Structures are given as C-alpha cells and as structure tokens.
C-alpha cells in the first residue's frame, strides 16, 4: 500500500488486515475501488468480494493474489470482480488497474486470463472450492460450516472431485488439482 500512495492521484482511504475488518471498513468508508487479497485471515478476499458485490453490484473490486490460479480468476469474475492481478505486479500496474476500475473499466492480468481460457479442468466450481478449502487445512465439518452446507453434501462434492483425479484422498486430490492449476 505504501508504494501505491506514491502513484499518481490515488488516495488510500483505509486499510484492513482481516476479511471481517475489510467488510466493516467498506461499510464505513465506501471507497471508489476496493482492493482485496485472496488470502485474508478470517474471510477470504473472494468471500468479502461476494458479500460486497451481492449488496453493491456496481462496486469496483480489485483482487490481488500471490497464488494466481485460473479457477480463482473464473470464480472472481463470476462474482462480478472487475480487476485481478498478482501481488507481485509492479506498483504502476496496480495503480493503472485502480484507475481503470475507478473509471468503470476492467483490468485483468493477461497471462492469467489466457490460462483461464485454455484451462481444461474437469472440476466443477463447487469441487474447486472444496479442494481449495482442503488445501487451507479445513476439515469436512469446517468446510460445511464455512459454506453453510451439510457435511454429507461436502463429502459428496469431495468424493466427486477425488474421482476426477488419480488420487485417493481429498488432501492428495487437492494437491494434484493445484499442481494441474485447476484450483
């Protein structure tokens, strides 16, 4: 954020260290562009984006991620996110994205967009989400609670996802899916 303050006419009006704090701050500040990290404590950037965009579909949201995956990009775009970049992007590129979003446009990392278009993942969006949460170390019960689904439904999705890989456990299936860039 410090480097972003040095770029052009951009004013950083608030910062938050957790997903929950980001939601509270958004409701108070209502910035032109919300910038979220996918890997935030308490609630992921995608969860925060989903809540914000559910209530304010025209809000400009820029997602930054250290682990840019085509599946994550597709999920973000379905939510209505208009900007998506790797955290390693140059400050000038991030500033350009913020300005584009503030002006009503989009800014998506070109390399990641190409990967998303050519991805041949056999996993459904829900299966990808389940495997991603498995990689975060969540148990079936925790996934069930986070997604407001029954444990049986979670197990069914995980079972279907496992069957689409050569692995026999959900953890190994999740690692395989990550290696294949499906999640």
Secondary structure, 3 states (H helix, E strand, C coil): CHHHHCCCCCCCCCCCCEHHHHHHHHHHHCCCEEEEECCCECCCHHHHHHHHHHHCCCCEEEEEECCCCHHHHHHHHHHCCCEEEECCCCHHHHHHHHHHHHCCCCEECHHHHHHHHHCCCCCCHHHHHHHHHHHCCCCHHHHHHHHCCCHHHHHHHHHHHHHCCCCCCHHHHHHHHHHCCCC
